Amino acid sequence: MRVLVFGAGPLGSLMAARLHEAGQDVSLLARGQRLDDLKNHGVVLQDEESGRQEVVHVHLTEAFGPEDAYDLVLVVMRKNQAQEILPALADNPHVPTYLFLMNNAEGPDRLVDALGAERVMLGFPLPGGSRQGHVIHHVPVDEDHPYTVPIGEVDGTVRERTRAVADVLASMRGYEVQIRDDMDAWLKYHACVTILAIGPAVCAAGIDMERLARTRDLQLLSLRAMKEAFRGLRKDLGIRPAPRSFRLLELLPEPVWVWLLRSRLRTGEARSSIEGHSAAARDEIEHVAAELLAHLHAAGRPTPAIDQLLPYVDPAFPTWPDGARDLPIRWGGVVGPLLVAVALAVVARRVR
């Protein structure tokens, strides 16, 4: 299968390198300074845990035209950027499958209208990472630290091409693939956590994970924002949690969330993925947040915690006071040691 990775940021570069390593016929599309860096240095990957670097030289291209023939195009970029390239993708009648690996709370309609339902697949790339100069910094992605990439068809049907695409992605070292029949719901719920809750809280703390870890007000607001969004999707819009285990997050007591989030924020993984994305992609956070809020407000869901956090995505907005503990913590909602234990395991796996 001839594959094009459209997007040479941290995730696109990592996936292109892993596909090349697996023997796939893959090309990476890049332009400008990023293209020059890739020509001069290759894809330089640095493991944030060990500090080890590896260099992978993948085939590069700087253009995608109407006559280019690829079996699969992986669109790995921010949602607002992906929308800008839809006309170029639509001008090519030869590509049978575009897999959009990105945040997307709006739904697939815009993609389907541009390309046709038969050519669109949805998914999400993991893990997070950041680019410093020409070096891609990423959390460990290998046999000992596998990540599961969820993908699915727009209508949820599992087709022969669904399995073929899954096989290509599963060939990457450190990756597993999960075929889902509810990718649109999965993307909406994931956006509740990363876009409406964690991302704005990181911005409010000045893109400083240690500062966020000692500022309880922001930790509480992040949970309350997430629960507002979850309840809007589930109760008002009738969208079932995806994955189902996210229902446990809606029941998570605030003291448990605070303890859990503090422990996660101080890890190198959080700095590389959550902090890196929040610092580099404020525009995407604003864009996808607006998509999700459009659904919630149309359904009549009040969003006071979200509305309080979201302005902090603007870098001109003053940061939240360091270490603030003015918001009273709510001790209600403790549903039993077993449920809490399960919720802890789920959050540790999903919020990373």
ZADO-1210 file (C-alpha; in nm, 4 decimals, padded with zeros to 6 digits):
<atoms>
<atom x="00.0000" y="00.0000" z="00.0000" code="MET" pos="1"/>
<atom x="00.1386" y="00.3402" z="-00.1009" code="ARG" pos="2"/>
<atom x="00.0955" y="00.5817" z="00.1893" code="VAL" pos="3"/>
<atom x="00.1282" y="00.9584" z="00.2201" code="LEU" pos="4"/>
<atom x="00.1545" y="01.1264" z="00.5597" code="VAL" pos="5"/>
<atom x="00.0154" y="01.4774" z="00.5136" code="PHE" pos="6"/>
<atom x="00.1555" y="01.6777" z="00.8034" code="GLY" pos="7"/>
<atom x="00.5167" y="01.6783" z="00.9248" code="ALA" pos="8"/>
<atom x="00.4593" y="01.7872" z="01.2829" code="GLY" pos="9"/>
<atom x="00.5513" y="01.5744" z="01.5845" code="PRO" pos="10"/>
<atom x="00.2877" y="01.3051" z="01.5307" code="LEU" pos="11"/>
<atom x="00.3052" y="01.2923" z="01.1519" code="GLY" pos="12"/>
<atom x="00.6836" y="01.2704" z="01.1607" code="SER" pos="13"/>
<atom x="00.6794" y="00.9946" z="01.4222" code="LEU" pos="14"/>
<atom x="00.4222" y="00.7897" z="01.2321" code="MET" pos="15"/>
<atom x="00.6027" y="00.8327" z="00.8997" code="ALA" pos="16"/>
<atom x="00.9262" y="00.7144" z="01.0613" code="ALA" pos="17"/>
<atom x="00.7583" y="00.4114" z="01.2167" code="ARG" pos="18"/>
<atom x="00.5868" y="00.3204" z="00.8892" code="LEU" pos="19"/>
<atom x="00.9164" y="00.3480" z="00.7027" code="HIS" pos="20"/>
<atom x="01.0837" y="00.1337" z="00.9663" code="GLU" pos="21"/>
<atom x="00.8096" y="-00.1279" z="00.9159" code="ALA" pos="22"/>
<atom x="00.8851" y="-00.1464" z="00.5451" code="GLY" pos="23"/>
<atom x="00.5812" y="00.0457" z="00.4244" code="GLN" pos="24"/>
<atom x="00.5978" y="00.2525" z="00.1044" code="ASP" pos="25"/>
<atom x="00.5513" y="00.5865" z="00.2798" code="VAL" pos="26"/>
<atom x="00.6142" y="00.9497" z="00.1888" code="SER" pos="27"/>
<atom x="00.6065" y="01.2488" z="00.4228" code="LEU" pos="28"/>
<atom x="00.4778" y="01.5813" z="00.2951" code="LEU" pos="29"/>
<atom x="00.6525" y="01.8898" z="00.4306" code="ALA" pos="30"/>
<atom x="00.7127" y="02.2455" z="00.3198" code="ARG" pos="31"/>
<atom x="00.9278" y="02.5462" z="00.4043" code="GLY" pos="32"/>
<atom x="01.1738" y="02.5257" z="00.6913" code="GLN" pos="33"/>
<atom x="01.0407" y="02.1885" z="00.8043" code="ARG" pos="34"/>
<atom x="01.1183" y="02.0424" z="00.4613" code="LEU" pos="35"/>
<atom x="01.4709" y="02.1859" z="00.4742" code="ASP" pos="36"/>
<atom x="01.5230" y="02.0404" z="00.8222" code="ASP" pos="37"/>
<atom x="01.4067" y="01.6977" z="00.7085" code="LEU" pos="38"/>
<atom x="01.6330" y="01.7063" z="00.4032" code="LYS" pos="39"/>
<atom x="01.9330" y="01.8072" z="00.6131" code="ASN" pos="40"/>
<atom x="01.8767" y="01.5957" z="00.9235" code="HIS" pos="41"/>
<atom x="01.6118" y="01.3325" z="00.8492" code="GLY" pos="42"/>
<atom x="01.3352" y="01.2650" z="01.1016" code="VAL" pos="43"/>
<atom x="01.5142" y="01.3058" z="01.4344" code="VAL" pos="44"/>
<atom x="01.3239" y="01.1422" z="01.7210" code="LEU" pos="45"/>
<atom x="01.4211" y="01.1818" z="02.0854" code="GLN" pos="46"/>
<atom x="01.2751" y="00.9624" z="02.3578" code="ASP" pos="47"/>
<atom x="01.1854" y="01.1913" z="02.6476" code="GLU" pos="48"/>
<atom x="01.2412" y="00.9188" z="02.9041" code="GLU" pos="49"/>
<atom x="01.5810" y="00.7891" z="02.7984" code="SER" pos="50"/>
<atom x="01.7077" y="01.0855" z="02.5969" code="GLY" pos="51"/>
<atom x="01.8024" y="00.8455" z="02.3178" code="ARG" pos="52"/>
<atom x="01.7847" y="00.9837" z="01.9651" code="GLN" pos="53"/>
<atom x="01.7224" y="00.8008" z="01.6405" code="GLU" pos="54"/>
<atom x="01.7314" y="00.9303" z="01.2858" code="VAL" pos="55"/>
<atom x="01.5067" y="00.7952" z="01.0125" code="VAL" pos="56"/>
<atom x="01.5321" y="00.9052" z="00.6506" code="HIS" pos="57"/>
<atom x="01.1908" y="00.8811" z="00.4883" code="VAL" pos="58"/>
<atom x="01.0907" y="00.9724" z="00.1355" code="HIS" pos="59"/>
<atom x="00.9903" y="01.3399" z="00.1239" code="LEU" pos="60"/>
<atom x="00.7545" y="01.5326" z="-00.0981" code="THR" pos="61"/>
<atom x="00.6570" y="01.8987" z="-00.0916" code="GLU" pos="62"/>
<atom x="00.3388" y="01.8807" z="-00.2958" code="ALA" pos="63"/>
<atom x="00.0143" y="01.6882" z="-00.3334" code="PHE" pos="64"/>
<atom x="-00.1475" y="01.7223" z="-00.6714" code="GLY" pos="65"/>
<atom x="-00.4581" y="01.6019" z="-00.8555" code="PRO" pos="66"/>
<atom x="-00.2691" y="01.3214" z="-01.0296" code="GLU" pos="67"/>
<atom x="-00.0802" y="01.1813" z="-00.7314" code="ASP" pos="68"/>
<atom x="-00.1709" y="00.8182" z="-00.6725" code="ALA" pos="69"/>
<atom x="-00.1677" y="00.6979" z="-00.3117" code="TYR" pos="70"/>
<atom x="-00.3659" y="00.4123" z="-00.1643" code="ASP" pos="71"/>
<atom x="-00.3933" y="00.5868" z="00.1719" code="LEU" pos="72"/>
<atom x="-00.3410" y="00.9443" z="00.2863" code="VAL" pos="73"/>
<atom x="-00.2995" y="01.0018" z="00.6603" code="LEU" pos="74"/>
<atom x="-00.3966" y="01.3594" z="00.7431" code="VAL" pos="75"/>
<atom x="-00.2106" y="01.4246" z="01.0683" code="VAL" pos="76"/>
<atom x="-00.2538" y="01.7893" z="01.1588" code="MET" pos="77"/>
<atom x="-00.4637" y="02.0327" z="01.3566" code="ARG" pos="78"/>
<atom x="-00.8326" y="02.0440" z="01.2682" code="LYS" pos="79"/>
<atom x="-00.8244" y="02.4098" z="01.1621" code="ASN" pos="80"/>
<atom x="-00.5305" y="02.3377" z="00.9319" code="GLN" pos="81"/>
<atom x="-00.6922" y="02.0248" z="00.7877" code="ALA" pos="82"/>
<atom x="-00.9966" y="02.2243" z="00.6825" code="GLN" pos="83"/>
<atom x="-00.7750" y="02.4500" z="00.4739" code="GLU" pos="84"/>
<atom x="-00.6415" y="02.1627" z="00.2628" code="ILE" pos="85"/>
<atom x="-00.9788" y="02.0012" z="00.1885" code="LEU" pos="86"/>
<atom x="-01.0031" y="02.1618" z="-00.1594" code="PRO" pos="87"/>
<atom x="-00.6614" y="02.0187" z="-00.2524" code="ALA" pos="88"/>
<atom x="-00.7642" y="01.6747" z="-00.1276" code="LEU" pos="89"/>
<atom x="-01.0926" y="01.6923" z="-00.3167" code="ALA" pos="90"/>
<atom x="-00.9137" y="01.7840" z="-00.6414" code="ASP" pos="91"/>
<atom x="-00.7468" y="01.4422" z="-00.6391" code="ASN" pos="92"/>
<atom x="-00.9862" y="01.1729" z="-00.7678" code="PRO" pos="93"/>
<atom x="-00.7395" y="00.8864" z="-00.7316" code="HIS" pos="94"/>
<atom x="-00.6952" y="00.8515" z="-00.3548" code="VAL" pos="95"/>
<atom x="-00.9570" y="00.6046" z="-00.2237" code="PRO" pos="96"/>
<atom x="-00.9011" y="00.6662" z="00.1482" code="THR" pos="97"/>
<atom x="-00.8258" y="00.9713" z="00.3573" code="TYR" pos="98"/>
<atom x="-00.7784" y="00.8886" z="00.7249" code="LEU" pos="99"/>
<atom x="-00.8074" y="01.2032" z="00.9356" code="PHE" pos="100"/>
<atom x="-00.6036" y="01.1571" z="01.2534" code="LEU" pos="101"/>
<atom x="-00.6817" y="01.4683" z="01.4562" code="MET" pos="102"/>
<atom x="-00.9043" y="01.6373" z="01.7098" code="ASN" pos="103"/>
<atom x="-01.2527" y="01.6832" z="01.5685" code="ASN" pos="104"/>
<atom x="-01.5591" y="01.7706" z="01.7766" code="ALA" pos="105"/>
<atom x="-01.7638" y="01.9041" z="01.4871" code="GLU" pos="106"/>
<atom x="-01.8307" y="01.5660" z="01.3323" code="GLY" pos="107"/>
<atom x="-01.7488" y="01.4215" z="00.9897" code="PRO" pos="108"/>
<atom x="-01.9994" y="01.6157" z="00.7767" code="ASP" pos="109"/>
<atom x="-01.7560" y="01.8805" z="00.6501" code="ARG" pos="110"/>
<atom x="-01.5068" y="01.6113" z="00.5480" code="LEU" pos="111"/>
<atom x="-01.7760" y="01.3977" z="00.3860" code="VAL" pos="112"/>
<atom x="-01.9196" y="01.6930" z="00.1945" code="ASP" pos="113"/>
<atom x="-01.5766" y="01.7682" z="00.0495" code="ALA" pos="114"/>
<atom x="-01.4563" y="01.4154" z="-00.0252" code="LEU" pos="115"/>
<atom x="-01.7484" y="01.1735" z="-00.0111" code="GLY" pos="116"/>
<atom x="-01.8332" y="00.9331" z="00.2694" code="ALA" pos="117"/>
<atom x="-01.6678" y="00.6434" z="00.0896" code="GLU" pos="118"/>
<atom x="-01.3272" y="00.8143" z="00.1056" code="ARG" pos="119"/>
<atom x="-01.3287" y="00.9396" z="00.4665" code="VAL" pos="120"/>
<atom x="-01.2130" y="00.7581" z="00.7784" code="MET" pos="121"/>
<atom x="-01.1726" y="00.9018" z="01.1270" code="LEU" pos="122"/>
<atom x="-00.9096" y="00.8341" z="01.3903" code="GLY" pos="123"/>
<atom x="-00.6823" y="00.9871" z="01.6487" code="PHE" pos="124"/>
<atom x="-00.2998" y="00.9816" z="01.6682" code="PRO" pos="125"/>
<atom x="-00.1127" y="00.9003" z="01.9850" code="LEU" pos="126"/>
<atom x="00.0974" y="00.9847" z="02.1786" code="PRO" pos="127"/>
<atom x="00.1501" y="01.3595" z="02.2064" code="GLY" pos="128"/>
<atom x="00.4842" y="01.5188" z="02.1454" code="GLY" pos="129"/>
<atom x="00.6582" y="01.8426" z="02.0636" code="SER" pos="130"/>
<atom x="00.9117" y="01.9753" z="01.8158" code="ARG" pos="131"/>
<atom x="01.2136" y="02.1753" z="01.9256" code="GLN" pos="132"/>
<atom x="01.4032" y="02.2926" z="01.6227" code="GLY" pos="133"/>
<atom x="01.4407" y="01.9903" z="01.3976" code="HIS" pos="134"/>
<atom x="01.4097" y="01.7373" z="01.6838" code="VAL" pos="135"/>
<atom x="01.0833" y="01.5604" z="01.7650" code="ILE" pos="136"/>
<atom x="01.0472" y="01.4919" z="02.1384" code="HIS" pos="137"/>
<atom x="00.8110" y="01.2091" z="02.2211" code="HIS" pos="138"/>
<atom x="00.7167" y="00.9845" z="02.5098" code="VAL" pos="139"/>
<atom x="00.8357" y="00.6227" z="02.4811" code="PRO" pos="140"/>
<atom x="00.6669" y="00.4456" z="02.1900" code="VAL" pos="141"/>
<atom x="00.7935" y="00.0893" z="02.1609" code="ASP" pos="142"/>
<atom x="00.7113" y="-00.2682" z="02.2473" code="GLU" pos="143"/>
<atom x="00.7230" y="-00.1891" z="02.6196" code="ASP" pos="144"/>
<atom x="00.5091" y="00.1261" z="02.5853" code="HIS" pos="145"/>
<atom x="00.2535" y="00.0495" z="02.3111" code="PRO" pos="146"/>
<atom x="-00.0141" y="00.3014" z="02.2181" code="TYR" pos="147"/>
<atom x="-00.3532" y="00.2152" z="02.0759" code="THR" pos="148"/>
<atom x="-00.4672" y="00.4198" z="01.7770" code="VAL" pos="149"/>
<atom x="-00.8478" y="00.4211" z="01.7382" code="PRO" pos="150"/>
<atom x="-00.9853" y="00.4358" z="01.3831" code="ILE" pos="151"/>
<atom x="-01.3224" y="00.3821" z="01.2233" code="GLY" pos="152"/>
<atom x="-01.5506" y="00.4420" z="00.9289" code="GLU" pos="153"/>
<atom x="-01.7873" y="00.7378" z="00.9276" code="VAL" pos="154"/>
<atom x="-02.0902" y="00.5083" z="00.9490" code="ASP" pos="155"/>
<atom x="-01.9263" y="00.2643" z="01.1907" code="GLY" pos="156"/>
<atom x="-01.9254" y="-00.0241" z="00.9450" code="THR" pos="157"/>
<atom x="-01.6170" y="-00.2465" z="00.9397" code="VAL" pos="158"/>
<atom x="-01.5135" y="-00.3017" z="00.5792" code="ARG" pos="159"/>
<atom x="-01.2289" y="-00.4788" z="00.4076" code="GLU" pos="160"/>
<atom x="-01.0514" y="-00.1456" z="00.3649" code="ARG" pos="161"/>
<atom x="-01.1000" y="-00.0723" z="00.7373" code="THR" pos="162"/>
<atom x="-00.9024" y="-00.3835" z="00.8241" code="ARG" pos="163"/>
<atom x="-00.6426" y="-00.3096" z="00.5546" code="ALA" pos="164"/>
<atom x="-00.5792" y="00.0378" z="00.6969" code="VAL" pos="165"/>
<atom x="-00.5632" y="-00.1073" z="01.0485" code="ALA" pos="166"/>
<atom x="-00.3015" y="-00.3582" z="00.9325" code="ASP" pos="167"/>
<atom x="-00.0843" y="-00.0793" z="00.7906" code="VAL" pos="168"/>
<atom x="-00.0963" y="00.1214" z="01.1113" code="LEU" pos="169"/>
<atom x="-00.0448" y="-00.1850" z="01.3300" code="ALA" pos="170"/>
<atom x="00.2812" y="-00.2534" z="01.1488" code="SER" pos="171"/>
<atom x="00.4359" y="00.0437" z="01.3298" code="MET" pos="172"/>
<atom x="00.6605" y="-00.0480" z="01.6208" code="ARG" pos="173"/>
<atom x="00.4965" y="00.0445" z="01.9497" code="GLY" pos="174"/>
<atom x="00.1471" y="00.0756" z="01.8074" code="TYR" pos="175"/>
<atom x="-00.1730" y="-00.1218" z="01.8271" code="GLU" pos="176"/>
<atom x="-00.4939" y="-00.0383" z="01.6409" code="VAL" pos="177"/>
<atom x="-00.8506" y="-00.0489" z="01.7626" code="GLN" pos="178"/>
<atom x="-01.1292" y="-00.0480" z="01.5028" code="ILE" pos="179"/>
<atom x="-01.4288" y="00.1354" z="01.6495" code="ARG" pos="180"/>
<atom x="-01.7862" y="00.1789" z="01.5338" code="ASP" pos="181"/>
<atom x="-01.8237" y="00.5068" z="01.7285" code="ASP" pos="182"/>
<atom x="-01.5273" y="00.7215" z="01.6278" code="MET" pos="183"/>
<atom x="-01.7304" y="01.0418" z="01.6107" code="ASP" pos="184"/>
<atom x="-01.8475" y="00.9931" z="01.9695" code="ALA" pos="185"/>
<atom x="-01.4937" y="00.8943" z="02.0753" code="TRP" pos="186"/>
<atom x="-01.3544" y="01.2177" z="01.9306" code="LEU" pos="187"/>
<atom x="-01.6189" y="01.4292" z="02.1015" code="LYS" pos="188"/>
<atom x="-01.5575" y="01.2724" z="02.4432" code="TYR" pos="189"/>
<atom x="-01.1819" y="01.2934" z="02.3988" code="HIS" pos="190"/>
<atom x="-01.2194" y="01.6642" z="02.3197" code="ALA" pos="191"/>
<atom x="-01.4113" y="01.7100" z="02.6448" code="CYS" pos="192"/>
<atom x="-01.1032" y="01.5949" z="02.8342" code="VAL" pos="193"/>
<atom x="-00.8172" y="01.7445" z="02.6364" code="THR" pos="194"/>
<atom x="-00.9710" y="02.0511" z="02.4698" code="ILE" pos="195"/>
<atom x="-01.2251" y="02.1811" z="02.7219" code="LEU" pos="196"/>
<atom x="-01.0628" y="02.0644" z="03.0470" code="ALA" pos="197"/>
<atom x="-00.6897" y="01.9916" z="03.0462" code="ILE" pos="198"/>
<atom x="-00.5721" y="02.2198" z="02.7644" code="GLY" pos="199"/>
<atom x="-00.7233" y="02.5450" z="02.9008" code="PRO" pos="200"/>
<atom x="-00.6054" y="02.4587" z="03.2539" code="ALA" pos="201"/>
<atom x="-00.2493" y="02.4180" z="03.1258" code="VAL" pos="202"/>
<atom x="-00.2765" y="02.7537" z="02.9479" code="CYS" pos="203"/>
<atom x="-00.4164" y="02.9160" z="03.2632" code="ALA" pos="204"/>
<atom x="-00.1074" y="02.7926" z="03.4478" code="ALA" pos="205"/>
<atom x="00.1229" y="02.9580" z="03.1961" code="GLY" pos="206"/>
<atom x="00.2081" y="02.6301" z="03.0174" code="ILE" pos="207"/>
<atom x="00.3824" y="02.5161" z="03.3343" code="ASP" pos="208"/>
<atom x="00.2923" y="02.1670" z="03.4500" code="MET" pos="209"/>
<atom x="00.4529" y="02.2087" z="03.7916" code="GLU" pos="210"/>
<atom x="00.2532" y="02.5271" z="03.8459" code="ARG" pos="211"/>
<atom x="-00.0670" y="02.3513" z="03.7451" code="LEU" pos="212"/>
<atom x="00.0198" y="02.0650" z="03.9813" code="ALA" pos="213"/>
<atom x="00.0257" y="02.3044" z="04.2767" code="ARG" pos="214"/>
<atom x="-00.2804" y="02.5126" z="04.1746" code="THR" pos="215"/>
<atom x="-00.5850" y="02.3280" z="04.3058" code="ARG" pos="216"/>
<atom x="-00.8353" y="02.5784" z="04.1641" code="ASP" pos="217"/>
<atom x="-00.7358" y="02.4887" z="03.8084" code="LEU" pos="218"/>
<atom x="-00.7435" y="02.1170" z="03.8834" code="GLN" pos="219"/>
<atom x="-01.0998" y="02.1479" z="04.0148" code="LEU" pos="220"/>
<atom x="-01.2146" y="02.3636" z="03.7243" code="LEU" pos="221"/>
<atom x="-01.0719" y="02.1153" z="03.4748" code="SER" pos="222"/>
<atom x="-01.2783" y="01.8336" z="03.6259" code="LEU" pos="223"/>
<atom x="-01.5918" y="02.0452" z="03.6447" code="ARG" pos="224"/>
<atom x="-01.5487" y="02.1549" z="03.2832" code="ALA" pos="225"/>
<atom x="-01.5056" y="01.7945" z="03.1742" code="MET" pos="226"/>
<atom x="-01.8155" y="01.6828" z="03.3640" code="LYS" pos="227"/>
<atom x="-02.0237" y="01.9654" z="03.2152" code="GLU" pos="228"/>
<atom x="-01.9274" y="01.8553" z="02.8676" code="ALA" pos="229"/>
<atom x="-01.9796" y="01.4859" z="02.9403" code="PHE" pos="230"/>
<atom x="-02.3274" y="01.5489" z="03.0775" code="ARG" pos="231"/>
<atom x="-02.4186" y="01.7619" z="02.7792" code="GLY" pos="232"/>
<atom x="-02.3154" y="01.4906" z="02.5355" code="LEU" pos="233"/>
<atom x="-02.4788" y="01.2093" z="02.7291" code="ARG" pos="234"/>
<atom x="-02.7937" y="01.3671" z="02.8690" code="LYS" pos="235"/>
<atom x="-02.8779" y="01.6435" z="02.6214" code="ASP" pos="236"/>
<atom x="-02.7474" y="01.5009" z="02.2955" code="LEU" pos="237"/>
<atom x="-02.7913" y="01.1301" z="02.3666" code="GLY" pos="238"/>
<atom x="-02.4337" y="01.0432" z="02.2718" code="ILE" pos="239"/>
<atom x="-02.3123" y="00.7458" z="02.4724" code="ARG" pos="240"/>
<atom x="-01.9676" y="00.7688" z="02.6321" code="PRO" pos="241"/>
<atom x="-01.6919" y="00.6383" z="02.4073" code="ALA" pos="242"/>
<atom x="-01.5098" y="00.4531" z="02.5380" code="PRO" pos="243"/>
<atom x="-01.7715" y="00.3400" z="02.7887" code="ARG" pos="244"/>
<atom x="-01.5192" y="00.3696" z="03.0692" code="SER" pos="245"/>
<atom x="-01.5401" y="00.7485" z="03.0349" code="PHE" pos="246"/>
<atom x="-01.8691" y="00.7248" z="03.2222" code="ARG" pos="247"/>
<atom x="-01.6571" y="00.6610" z="03.5305" code="LEU" pos="248"/>
<atom x="-01.4843" y="00.9952" z="03.4878" code="LEU" pos="249"/>
<atom x="-01.8196" y="01.1680" z="03.5194" code="GLU" pos="250"/>
<atom x="-01.8595" y="01.0014" z="03.8594" code="LEU" pos="251"/>
<atom x="-01.5058" y="01.0702" z="03.9764" code="LEU" pos="252"/>
<atom x="-01.4956" y="01.2541" z="04.3138" code="PRO" pos="253"/>
<atom x="-01.3042" y="01.5812" z="04.3131" code="GLU" pos="254"/>
<atom x="-01.0513" y="01.4792" z="04.5825" code="PRO" pos="255"/>
<atom x="-00.9565" y="01.1715" z="04.3815" code="VAL" pos="256"/>
<atom x="-00.9213" y="01.3749" z="04.0616" code="TRP" pos="257"/>
<atom x="-00.6948" y="01.6285" z="04.2330" code="VAL" pos="258"/>
<atom x="-00.4684" y="01.3564" z="04.3701" code="TRP" pos="259"/>
<atom x="-00.4567" y="01.1728" z="04.0405" code="LEU" pos="260"/>
<atom x="-00.3992" y="01.4783" z="03.8226" code="LEU" pos="261"/>
<atom x="-00.1166" y="01.6054" z="04.0400" code="ARG" pos="262"/>
<atom x="00.0678" y="01.2788" z="04.0066" code="SER" pos="263"/>
<atom x="00.0245" y="01.2741" z="03.6282" code="ARG" pos="264"/>
<atom x="00.1243" y="01.6356" z="03.5724" code="LEU" pos="265"/>
<atom x="00.4686" y="01.5851" z="03.7182" code="ARG" pos="266"/>
<atom x="00.5690" y="01.3139" z="03.4694" code="THR" pos="267"/>
<atom x="00.7916" y="01.3587" z="03.1676" code="GLY" pos="268"/>
<atom x="00.5117" y="01.2123" z="02.9589" code="GLU" pos="269"/>
<atom x="00.2783" y="01.4962" z="03.0564" code="ALA" pos="270"/>
<atom x="00.5406" y="01.7596" z="02.9794" code="ARG" pos="271"/>
<atom x="00.6088" y="01.6137" z="02.6375" code="SER" pos="272"/>
<atom x="00.2500" y="01.5511" z="02.5320" code="SER" pos="273"/>
<atom x="00.0047" y="01.7729" z="02.7231" code="ILE" pos="274"/>
<atom x="00.2329" y="02.0707" z="02.7793" code="GLU" pos="275"/>
<atom x="00.3814" y="02.0517" z="02.4316" code="GLY" pos="276"/>
<atom x="00.0441" y="02.0449" z="02.2597" code="HIS" pos="277"/>
<atom x="-00.1029" y="02.3235" z="02.4734" code="SER" pos="278"/>
<atom x="00.1950" y="02.5475" z="02.4026" code="ALA" pos="279"/>
<atom x="00.1978" y="02.4904" z="02.0272" code="ALA" pos="280"/>
<atom x="-00.1697" y="02.4514" z="01.9449" code="ALA" pos="281"/>
<atom x="-00.3710" y="02.7210" z="02.1195" code="ARG" pos="282"/>
<atom x="-00.5385" y="02.7912" z="01.7862" code="ASP" pos="283"/>
<atom x="-00.6581" y="02.4306" z="01.7643" code="GLU" pos="284"/>
<atom x="-00.7833" y="02.4344" z="02.1234" code="ILE" pos="285"/>
<atom x="-00.9916" y="02.7438" z="02.0473" code="GLU" pos="286"/>
<atom x="-01.1189" y="02.5970" z="01.7209" code="HIS" pos="287"/>
<atom x="-01.2202" y="02.2545" z="01.8524" code="VAL" pos="288"/>
<atom x="-01.3583" y="02.4041" z="02.1740" code="ALA" pos="289"/>
<atom x="-01.5891" y="02.6216" z="01.9647" code="ALA" pos="290"/>
<atom x="-01.7058" y="02.3121" z="01.7759" code="GLU" pos="291"/>
<atom x="-01.7895" y="02.1275" z="02.0950" code="LEU" pos="292"/>
<atom x="-01.9517" y="02.4277" z="02.2618" code="LEU" pos="293"/>
<atom x="-02.1747" y="02.4732" z="01.9583" code="ALA" pos="294"/>
<atom x="-02.3205" y="02.1280" z="02.0272" code="HIS" pos="295"/>
<atom x="-02.3570" y="02.1893" z="02.4008" code="LEU" pos="296"/>
<atom x="-02.5132" y="02.5350" z="02.3707" code="HIS" pos="297"/>
<atom x="-02.7528" y="02.4221" z="02.0970" code="ALA" pos="298"/>
<atom x="-02.8742" y="02.1573" z="02.3411" code="ALA" pos="299"/>
<atom x="-02.9173" y="02.4162" z="02.6156" code="GLY" pos="300"/>
<atom x="-02.6410" y="02.2890" z="02.8410" code="ARG" pos="301"/>
<atom x="-02.4996" y="02.5563" z="03.0789" code="PRO" pos="302"/>
<atom x="-02.1177" y="02.5596" z="03.0855" code="THR" pos="303"/>
<atom x="-02.0007" y="02.7866" z="03.3709" code="PRO" pos="304"/>
<atom x="-01.6728" y="02.6018" z="03.4415" code="ALA" pos="305"/>
<atom x="-01.5862" y="02.5787" z="03.0724" code="ILE" pos="306"/>
<atom x="-01.6654" y="02.9476" z="03.0247" code="ASP" pos="307"/>
<atom x="-01.4396" y="03.0342" z="03.3181" code="GLN" pos="308"/>
<atom x="-01.1439" y="02.8312" z="03.1878" code="LEU" pos="309"/>
<atom x="-01.1563" y="02.8832" z="02.8128" code="LEU" pos="310"/>
<atom x="-01.0482" y="03.2520" z="02.7995" code="PRO" pos="311"/>
<atom x="-00.7084" y="03.1475" z="02.9346" code="TYR" pos="312"/>
<atom x="-00.6262" y="02.9849" z="02.6014" code="VAL" pos="313"/>
<atom x="-00.5636" y="03.3384" z="02.4749" code="ASP" pos="314"/>
<atom x="-00.1951" y="03.4084" z="02.5556" code="PRO" pos="315"/>
<atom x="-00.2835" y="03.7737" z="02.6262" code="ALA" pos="316"/>
<atom x="-00.5130" y="03.6677" z="02.9117" code="PHE" pos="317"/>
<atom x="-00.3482" y="03.6885" z="03.2582" code="PRO" pos="318"/>
<atom x="-00.2563" y="03.3533" z="03.4095" code="THR" pos="319"/>
<atom x="-00.4374" y="03.2091" z="03.7106" code="TRP" pos="320"/>
<atom x="-00.2717" y="03.2895" z="04.0474" code="PRO" pos="321"/>
<atom x="00.0012" y="03.0391" z="04.1201" code="ASP" pos="322"/>
<atom x="-00.0989" y="02.7878" z="04.3880" code="GLY" pos="323"/>
<atom x="-00.4536" y="02.9256" z="04.4312" code="ALA" pos="324"/>
<atom x="-00.6828" y="02.7139" z="04.6509" code="ARG" pos="325"/>
<atom x="-00.9839" y="02.9447" z="04.6802" code="ASP" pos="326"/>
<atom x="-01.2460" y="02.7170" z="04.5237" code="LEU" pos="327"/>
<atom x="-01.4052" y="02.4838" z="04.7802" code="PRO" pos="328"/>
<atom x="-01.3509" y="02.1195" z="04.7010" code="ILE" pos="329"/>
<atom x="-01.6625" y="01.9049" z="04.6786" code="ARG" pos="330"/>
<atom x="-01.6422" y="01.5864" z="04.8811" code="TRP" pos="331"/>
<atom x="-01.9704" y="01.4395" z="04.7603" code="GLY" pos="332"/>
<atom x="-02.0055" y="01.1739" z="04.4967" code="GLY" pos="333"/>
<atom x="-01.7782" y="00.9123" z="04.6459" code="VAL" pos="334"/>
<atom x="-01.9355" y="00.5969" z="04.5025" code="VAL" pos="335"/>
<atom x="-01.7270" y="00.3298" z="04.6667" code="GLY" pos="336"/>
<atom x="-01.3691" y="00.2112" z="04.6777" code="PRO" pos="337"/>
<atom x="-01.4110" y="-00.0299" z="04.3900" code="LEU" pos="338"/>
<atom x="-01.5479" y="00.2278" z="04.1495" code="LEU" pos="339"/>
<atom x="-01.2785" y="00.4749" z="04.2453" code="VAL" pos="340"/>
<atom x="-01.0073" y="00.2155" z="04.1911" code="ALA" pos="341"/>
<atom x="-01.1418" y="00.1334" z="03.8460" code="VAL" pos="342"/>
<atom x="-01.1743" y="00.5028" z="03.7591" code="ALA" pos="343"/>
<atom x="-00.8137" y="00.5647" z="03.8592" code="LEU" pos="344"/>
<atom x="-00.6919" y="00.2925" z="03.6278" code="ALA" pos="345"/>
<atom x="-00.9024" y="00.4270" z="03.3412" code="VAL" pos="346"/>
<atom x="-00.7894" y="00.7869" z="03.3800" code="VAL" pos="347"/>
<atom x="-00.4247" y="00.6863" z="03.4057" code="ALA" pos="348"/>
<atom x="-00.4600" y="00.5054" z="03.0743" code="ARG" pos="349"/>
<atom x="-00.6701" y="00.7606" z="02.8852" code="ARG" pos="350"/>
<atom x="-00.5448" y="01.1002" z="02.9985" code="VAL" pos="351"/>
<atom x="-00.1947" y="01.0892" z="02.8588" code="ARG" pos="352"/>
</atoms>
